Amino acid sequence: MVRVAVVTGGASGMGESTCRELGRRGHKVAVLDVNGEAAQRVAEDLRADGGSALGLVVDVTDRAAVDEAFGKVRSELGPVHILVTSAGLVDFAPFVDISPQAWQRLIDVNLTGTFHCAQAAVPDMLEAGWGRIVMISSSSAQRGSPGMAHYAASKGALISLTRSLAREYGAAGITVNNIPPSGIETPMQHQSQAAGFLPPNEQMAASIPVGHLGTGDDIAAAVGFLCSEQAGFITGQTLGVNGGAVM
């Protein structure tokens, strides 16, 4: 069945791969991203492949902008039944050097942005009696990350939010899961490497049991399954896609 999917952070990295996977599965895809030009590019690519897609510039920390974007999605594509929250921000600093502003910024983007989008999407899912929500968390939340306490905390909250929403809405036909990636090659990872915060690919790969980094397509494949009809008995789960780096 064709569904309408909203993917935040859909213009690059794991989000872009997820948009393409959901489009390949026949869904209508709304690409939401703070980079409006890139969101339009991804949507155009999806339409060129024969799909239905909409690209929108949205800052997920802005509730009014989120509500407006979901309204446009409903009017142009239809009610939202799939939500993937991939929009995220990373930062590096020793714990004692994290400013209140830096702490709040990560909470605003990674946690509150997800909250805004989930609240905007759930009413459509309740009306349909069917819904899929997948939150992109992080392995940093599972194992802890020195120099990234604020990032790990914001992503750890998503795991708790996943479990709470899964219990609250399971009987309504809505599943809620999260994927904590690790060792995935993305533009954000490259930026962190260039800034000296992460080691080179070869060093990162050496700590992964399968021996190599993953790609956005690896995340997208897992998202695609969790958003499918076949995954209706899977909810409240944290599905690690990490090459065995976290077990």
N, C-alpha and C positions, 0 to 999 in steps of 0.2 A: 504493500500500500504506500502511496506517495504521501509523505509528511512534509511539514514546513519546519526546517531546522534553522536555528540561530546559533552562530558561532562567534563568540567574542575573541578579539585578537586574531581574527581570521585572515589577516592580510599577509602574514609571514610565518615562517617556522612551522611548529606543530599545528597551529590554527589553520594555516593555509592548506596543509596536507589533509587536515580533517574536513575542510570545506570540499576539497576535491573528492575525498572518499565518500562523503555523504551525497555529493552530486552524482558520483558513479553509481551509487545505490538507488538513484532515481528520485531523491528528495529535492524539494525546492530549498535553496540555501540563501540565507541572509548573512552577508559577510559584514560584521561590525568591527571597526577598528578606529583607533585614534588617528591613523593615517588614512584619510579619506581617499586619496589618490590611489594608494595601494589596494584599498578595499574595492574600489571600482575596477581595478585591473583584474583582480581575482574573479570578481563577478562577471566581467566581460569574457574571461577565459571559460568560465562555466557555461555561459550562454553560447559561446562558440562551439562548445562540445554538445550542444543540444539541450542543455538543462535550463531551468528557471532559476534566476539568481538576482540578488539585489545587494549592492554595495552601499554602506552607510558609514559616515564619519560619526563616531560616538566616543565620548569619554565616559567610561563606565562609573566614574566617581560622581558624575553629575546625574542625579536621579531624574530631573526633568528631561534631560537629553535622552536618557535610557527609555523613559516612558514614551517620548515622542518617536524614537526609533522603532519601538515595538508596535506603535500605532501604524507607522508606515509599512512595517512588515505585514501586519494584518490586512491592511487595505490593498496591498499589491500582491501578496503571496497567499495570505490566508492565516488562520489561527496557528499559533506556535505549539508544536507538540514535541519538539526536540530542542534541547538547550545544551550547548557545550561551552563552558566558560574557560577559555584559554588565555584571555587577556591577563597579563601579569607584568610585574616589575621586579627587578633584582637589584640588590645593593650589597656592598661589602664594607664592613668597618668593625674594628674591635668593639666589644660590647660597651666599654666605658666611653667610647667615642661616638656612639650612636646618639644623634640629637633627637629631641622630641619631634621635630619636624620630619626627620628621616623615618623615624618609627611610624609616625602617623601616615606618611605618604604610602608606605608599603601596606599598611592595614587598609587604607582607603582603596587602593587599586586591587590588591589581591583578595581581600576578604569582603569589604563593603561593596565593591563593584560586583562581586559574585552575588551577594545578597540582593542588590538592586535588580539584577537581571533575573534571578530566580523568582523574586516576588512578582516581576512583570510577566513571567511566563506561566507560572502555576495556574492562574485562573483559567487559561485556555485548556490546559491539561485536565483540570478538574471537570470542565464542561464536557470534554471529549471522553472522559473516563480512561484516558491513556496518555502516558507521557514518559519521556526519557530525559534525565538530567545527568550529565557527566561533567564533573569538576576536575580541572587539571591542577593537582596539588604539587608535591615535590618529595623526593626521597630525603631531602633535608629535614623534612618534618618527621620522618621515621627514625633517622639515626642521629639527628643533630648536626649542626654545621658551625664550627668555630668561625668567627668573623662574619657570620650571617644570622645572628640570633633573631633579628627583626624579620628577616625573610622566612626563616624556618617557623617562627611563631605564626606568621600570617598564613602560611601554607598548612600548618598543623591545625589551625582553626577550621580549614576547609574539610579536613577529615572528620572532625566533630560535627560540622554542619551537614555533611553527607549522611552520617548515621542518624542524626536527628530528623532530617527531612524524610529519609527512607522509612523510619518508623511512623512518622506523622501521615505520610501519604501512600503507603504501600497498599492499603485497602482500596484506594481510589484508582488503582491501576497505574500509578506513577512510580517508576524506579529511579533511584538516585545512587550513583556510584562515583568514585573518583579514581584517577590514575596519577600516581606519583612517579614521574619520569626520572631517570638517571642515566647519564652518559649518552644523551641525545644531542646530535650535532645540529645546532640552530644558529641563526644570526646573533641571537642574544649571547650564546656561548662564545661565539667568535669575538664579540665585543669585549666580553669579560677576559678572554685570553689576551687580546691586544692590550688591555689595561693592566695585565700582569696578575690578575686575580685567580686565574685558573691555569693549570699546566697545559702543555701541548697535547694534541690528540693522542700521540703515541703513549705518553705517560698515563693519560686517563684510561686508555684502552687496556693497559697492562693490569689495571685493578679490576677489570670486568671479566668474569669467568668465561664468557663466550669469546673474548679476545678482541673485540672491536666495538666501536661506538654504534649506537642506533641512529635511526633517522626519523624525521617527522612521519614518514609513512608507517613506521612501526607503531607509533602512538595512534595514528589515524585508523589503522586496522583494528586495534583494540576498541577504540571509540565506536567505530562502525558496528562492531558486534554488540557492544553494550546498548546501542541505540536500536537494535533490531528486535523483531518479534520474538526471535529465539531466546533472547536474554530476559524474558519476562519474570523468571524466577530468581534473578540475580539482583539484589538491592542491598544498599548499605555497605558495599564492599570496597576495599582498597586493592586495586589490581595493579601490581607493580609491573611496569614494562621497563626493564633495566638491565637485561643481559645477565641477570644473576648477581648484580652488584649489591642488592639488598634482598635478603631472604627472610 
